[in-house]
């Protein structure tokens, strides 16, 4: 009897054959901003926690799943769930993942101290926000070329009327050769009569990185945004400049310019300082953030 009990206890602590590798990670960030010479004010305290599981199946398919608690210190705090399957067929991503065009648009050097000034991520027409997206990346057919497409859906409405169930479709292509990367993408929402289109490029040479982006019909018809950026990496410190221009349907144009630096203190700890100069009255600002990733 004692041997049976001992074996039962030992078995409880032995991981099953199908158990995945699980990791815990996250980050916290504190931000302060002073606008037009005013006193320093807290802009945002943010914290994210991620639980990631990975597993290699016997048929060669790699499985990765993520459960995240995001923005835990803000009123808009929310969760995030993702499932990724990778194999000879390409890559299939499910859940709260990027639309295809948003998966190739991270090029501007500035941080989010000033709410992702400029192109950032091209917005879905009508500012529709899917909560469940299927993103498919084709297997590589040409070296350096990535092709992907996605479809996203909103939550089901109470009346179950199909006309209220908006779908967001996106397509993107990216080609990289040497230090040059070029991407194009489009986002379509079936509730809107216009589409958002994106074009971006980056060139890296040593510690220097140059970027250019343009997005048309960005969240609103005939509203266009473009961003030019340059960053130079000195090792632990990166210096960068960025210019963002927004053109509205009425013909108005505003320009924001950002100068900043990001310094890695050690491990996952870093500090960022940015200065924003804007055409908009009373919008000039200086920001500081402290960031730690674990």
C-alpha positions in Angstrom: 0.0 0.0 0.0 2.8 2.4 0.9 4.5 1.7 -2.5 1.2 2.5 -4.3 0.8 5.7 -2.4 4.4 6.7 -3.1 4.0 6.0 -6.8 0.8 8.0 -7.0 2.5 11.0 -5.3 5.5 10.8 -7.6 3.2 10.6 -10.6 1.5 13.8 -9.7 4.8 15.7 -10.1 5.8 14.2 -13.4 4.8 16.4 -16.4 2.7 14.6 -19.0 4.3 13.8 -22.4 2.2 16.5 -24.1 3.2 19.3 -21.7 4.4 22.5 -23.3 7.3 24.7 -22.3 5.8 27.6 -20.4 7.4 31.0 -19.7 6.4 34.1 -17.8 7.4 37.5 -19.0 6.2 41.1 -18.8 7.1 44.8 -18.6 6.3 47.9 -16.7 6.6 51.5 -17.8 6.2 54.9 -16.0 5.7 58.0 -18.1 5.9 61.7 -17.2 5.1 64.6 -19.6 5.4 68.4 -19.3 3.5 70.4 -21.9 4.5 74.0 -22.9 6.5 74.6 -19.8 3.9 73.3 -17.4 4.9 71.2 -14.4 5.6 67.5 -14.8 2.5 65.3 -14.8 2.0 61.5 -14.9 1.1 60.5 -18.4 0.7 56.7 -18.0 1.7 53.9 -15.7 1.5 50.7 -17.6 2.1 47.0 -16.8 1.8 43.9 -19.0 2.1 40.2 -17.9 2.5 37.5 -20.5 2.2 33.7 -20.1 3.5 31.9 -23.2 3.4 28.1 -24.0 5.3 26.5 -26.9 5.4 22.9 -28.1 6.7 20.9 -31.1 4.1 18.4 -32.3 5.1 15.0 -33.6 4.0 16.0 -37.1 6.5 18.9 -37.2 4.0 21.7 -36.4 5.1 24.3 -33.9 2.4 25.5 -31.5 2.7 28.8 -29.5 0.0 30.2 -27.3 0.0 33.5 -25.3 -2.3 34.7 -22.6 -1.7 38.3 -21.6 -3.0 40.8 -19.1 -2.2 44.2 -20.7 -2.3 47.8 -19.4 -3.0 46.6 -15.9 -2.6 50.0 -14.4 -5.0 51.8 -16.7 -8.8 52.0 -16.9 -8.6 50.5 -20.3 -6.7 47.4 -19.0 -7.6 44.3 -21.0 -6.6 40.8 -21.8 -5.1 39.3 -24.9 -5.1 35.7 -26.2 -3.2 34.4 -29.2 -2.6 31.0 -30.8 0.1 30.4 -33.5 0.6 27.3 -35.7 3.8 27.1 -37.8 4.7 24.4 -40.3 5.4 23.6 -43.9 2.0 25.2 -44.7 3.2 28.6 -43.4 2.0 30.3 -40.3 -1.6 30.6 -38.9 -2.2 33.1 -36.1 -5.6 33.2 -34.3 -7.0 35.6 -31.7 -6.1 39.2 -30.8 -3.3 39.4 -33.4 -2.4 42.1 -35.9 -4.2 42.5 -39.2 -1.9 41.8 -42.1 -1.0 45.5 -42.8 -0.4 46.1 -39.1 2.1 43.2 -39.0 4.5 45.0 -41.3 4.2 48.6 -40.2 6.5 49.0 -37.1 9.1 51.3 -38.6 9.1 54.7 -36.9 11.8 55.2 -34.2 9.9 57.2 -31.6 8.2 55.5 -28.6 4.6 55.9 -27.4 5.1 58.9 -25.1 3.1 61.1 -27.4 0.4 58.5 -28.3 2.2 57.0 -31.3 2.4 60.3 -33.2 2.5 59.9 -37.0 1.6 56.8 -39.0 2.2 54.4 -36.1 -0.2 51.6 -37.1 -2.6 52.4 -40.0 -6.1 52.5 -38.5 -9.0 50.4 -39.7 -11.5 52.3 -41.8 -14.1 53.8 -39.5 -11.8 53.0 -36.5 -13.4 49.6 -36.3 -11.5 47.3 -33.9 -11.8 43.5 -34.5 -11.5 41.4 -31.3 -10.7 38.1 -33.1 -8.4 37.9 -36.2 -7.2 35.0 -38.4 -3.9 35.9 -39.9 -2.2 33.6 -42.5 1.4 33.9 -43.6 2.2 31.9 -46.7 5.3 29.6 -46.8 8.4 31.3 -48.2 8.5 31.0 -52.0 11.0 33.7 -52.8 13.9 34.5 -50.4 13.1 37.8 -48.6 9.4 37.9 -49.7 6.6 37.6 -47.1 2.9 37.5 -48.1 0.0 37.5 -45.7 -3.7 38.0 -45.4 -6.1 38.3 -42.5 -9.8 38.6 -41.6 -11.1 40.0 -38.3 -14.5 39.9 -36.7 -16.2 41.9 -34.0 -18.3 40.6 -31.1 -21.7 39.2 -31.9 -24.5 41.8 -31.4 -27.5 41.1 -29.3 -30.0 41.1 -32.2 -27.9 38.6 -34.3 -28.4 40.7 -37.4 -25.7 39.7 -39.9 -25.7 43.3 -41.2 -24.2 44.4 -37.9 -21.4 41.9 -37.9 -18.5 43.9 -39.4 -15.6 42.0 -41.0 -12.2 43.6 -41.5 -10.0 42.1 -44.3 -6.3 42.9 -44.8 -3.5 42.0 -47.2 0.2 42.8 -47.0 3.5 42.0 -48.7 7.0 42.7 -47.5 10.3 42.3 -49.3 13.7 42.4 -47.6 17.1 42.3 -49.2 20.4 43.4 -47.6 19.6 46.4 -45.3 16.5 47.4 -47.3 12.9 46.4 -46.3 9.8 47.5 -48.2 6.2 46.8 -47.3 2.7 47.5 -48.7 -0.7 46.7 -47.2 -4.4 47.5 -47.3 -7.2 47.2 -44.7 -10.8 46.9 -45.7 -13.9 47.1 -43.4 -17.2 46.0 -45.0 -19.0 48.8 -43.2 -17.0 51.5 -44.9 -16.9 52.8 -48.5 -13.1 53.4 -48.5 -10.0 51.4 -47.7 -6.8 52.3 -45.7 -3.6 51.8 -47.7 -0.1 51.6 -46.3 3.4 51.9 -47.8 6.6 51.8 -45.7 10.3 51.3 -46.1 13.4 51.1 -43.9 17.1 51.0 -44.7 19.7 49.9 -42.2 23.5 50.4 -42.5 25.6 49.7 -39.5 24.1 51.6 -36.6 22.1 53.9 -38.8 18.4 53.2 -39.6 16.3 55.3 -41.9 12.5 54.9 -42.2 9.6 56.3 -44.3 5.9 55.5 -44.1 2.7 56.8 -45.7 -0.9 55.8 -45.0 -3.9 57.0 -47.0 -7.5 57.1 -45.8 -6.0 56.5 -42.3 -9.1 55.9 -40.1 -11.1 58.6 -42.1 -11.7 59.2 -45.8 -9.1 61.5 -47.4 -7.0 61.7 -44.2 -3.4 60.9 -45.0 -0.4 60.5 -42.7 3.3 60.3 -43.4 6.3 59.8 -41.2 10.1 60.2 -41.8 12.5 58.9 -39.2 16.2 58.3 -38.5 17.9 56.5 -35.7 21.5 55.9 -34.8 22.5 53.2 -32.4 25.6 53.9 -30.3 25.5 50.7 -28.3 23.6 51.2 -25.1 22.2 54.6 -26.4 20.0 55.2 -29.5 19.5 58.8 -30.8 16.5 59.4 -33.1 14.5 62.1 -34.9 11.1 61.8 -36.4 8.7 64.0 -38.5 5.0 63.3 -38.7 2.6 65.0 -41.0 -1.2 64.6 -41.1 -3.4 65.9 -44.0 -7.2 66.0 -43.5 -9.9 65.9 -46.1 -10.4 69.7 -45.7 -6.9 70.3 -46.8 -5.5 71.2 -43.3 -2.0 69.9 -42.5 -0.2 69.6 -39.2 3.4 68.5 -38.5 4.9 67.1 -35.3 8.6 66.7 -34.9 10.2 64.5 -32.3 13.8 64.3 -31.0 14.7 61.7 -28.5 17.1 59.1 -27.0 16.7 55.7 -25.5 19.4 54.5 -23.1 19.7 50.9 -21.8 20.9 51.0 -18.2 21.3 47.2 -18.0 19.3 44.0 -18.2 15.7 44.9 -19.1 15.9 48.5 -17.6 16.0 51.5 -19.9 15.0 55.2 -19.9 13.6 57.3 -22.8 13.5 61.1 -23.2 11.6 62.8 -26.0 10.8 66.4 -27.0 7.8 67.1 -29.2 7.5 70.2 -31.3 4.0 70.6 -32.9 2.1 72.9 -35.2 -0.8 72.5 -32.9 -1.1 75.3 -30.4 -0.1 74.4 -26.8 1.0 70.9 -27.9 4.8 71.2 -27.5 6.0 68.8 -24.8 8.9 67.0 -23.2 8.4 63.4 -21.9 10.4 60.9 -19.9 9.7 57.2 -19.4 11.3 54.4 -17.4 10.8 50.9 -18.8 11.7 47.5 -17.4 11.1 44.2 -19.1 11.4 40.8 -17.4 
